[in-house]
Each structure stands twice: as structure tokens, then as C-alpha cells.
Amino acid sequence: PDSRPARVERVNSAITTEEGLWLKEVYKLIQKGNNNCPQLDILEVYAYQNSQLTQVAQACGLKARRFTREDGDLSTAEGRTNLLLYVLLYRPKHLWLSPECGPWCAWNRFNAARGLGSFSHVKHVQDEARVHLRLCNLLAKIQLQSGRHIHLENPWTSSMWDQKELREFLQSTMAARLDQCMFGLKHPETSEAMQKKTRSNIITTDVFCT
């Protein structure tokens, strides 16, 4: 394995005050620790412990890791620090982000229209989820500055794609549509193929054309 010290690059892109505070804590930790971390091919974020992407990548001989809730709760400052530390030290060639789609799903839009109480509840859930969108935007800046790739995944119909927190990210990426039935997704009871339209925004034309 590559044991050369990691080159921890500071983010020089225009960052918000909040992003600057997040990074400040990470840089403090990096200065104290051992930075001899081999570069990853793929880091999968918001992943389950048995996620297929990392499993398949490892089977193909790639250096891949997951960042699960056990590694850090990304709704907390500690969890975000842990993830940013991973990204800056392991410098993943591909960073795959799949934030929770629940707050932005069609059912939530339906529920929000049912009444004032439902609307207030959905708005509260979405407001709490916005920190994840801001985190994804910062991760995109880190990857783009370093010439590495980033992929952001959510259902095609998710209203996440319409949120202002991701506007900057979306301007730098292209949208690809995937139907999950192409990869064997089936109904758990009937075993019939399920379409489940999925959108992945990416920054490389090579991956997009593939």
C-alpha cells in the first residue's frame, strides 16, 4: 500500500462562514495526528453496513470504504468532523453521497398538502435535513478543488434537487438517470421488476457517458 504521507490540501474555494468553522476543527485534528493514509478509490457516505457499492468495488480489487452512522452521525458536529477528516486524509478518487431521501420524497409533499399541522411537521423535518445538503456542497468543493470526482444520489422525483443549498453544486455537475430495475431491483413480495427512477449528479463526462 501507498505509505507516503497524505498531502492535506486546504480548501481555497469560496466557502461560507459555517463551512470555514467545520474545516477549522478538522485542520486542528490533522495537525495533531498521523497523516499516512493510503488513497481510497471510493468512499461511500450515508451507507448501510452491507451496501452493494462498496462490496462490489472491494470484490473488484478497489480500495473502498463506507462511512456509516456508526462512523459518525452527520447531523452532529462530531459526525461531520469525522467525515471531513476521512475525506481530507484518504483523498477518495470517487466520493459517493446518498443522503436520506425521506424529507424530500413525494409522500412528504403529499402530507404537507393535507393541512397546516402536516405542513409544519414536514417543514421541520426538511429544515433539520438542510445541514446534510450544506455538507454535501462543501464536500463537492473539496473534491472539485483537488480534481477528484463526486457523485450525489437521490430519487429522480426527490425535491432535494430543488433546494438552494445545492444550487452551487448542481451548477458544476451533470444529471444522470438510472432505473433500478436495470440492476435487478424487484418487489419484495411479487418479485416483479421495480423501476425506481434514480438521479445521480456527477462531475465527470467519462462516468456520465458510461
Helices and strands as residue ranges (DSSP letters): H 17-32, E 42-45, H 52-59, E 64-67, H 77-90, E 94-97, G 102-104, H 106-112, H 116-145, E 149-155, G 159-162, G 164-166, H 167-171, E 174-179, G 180-183, E 197-202, H 205-209
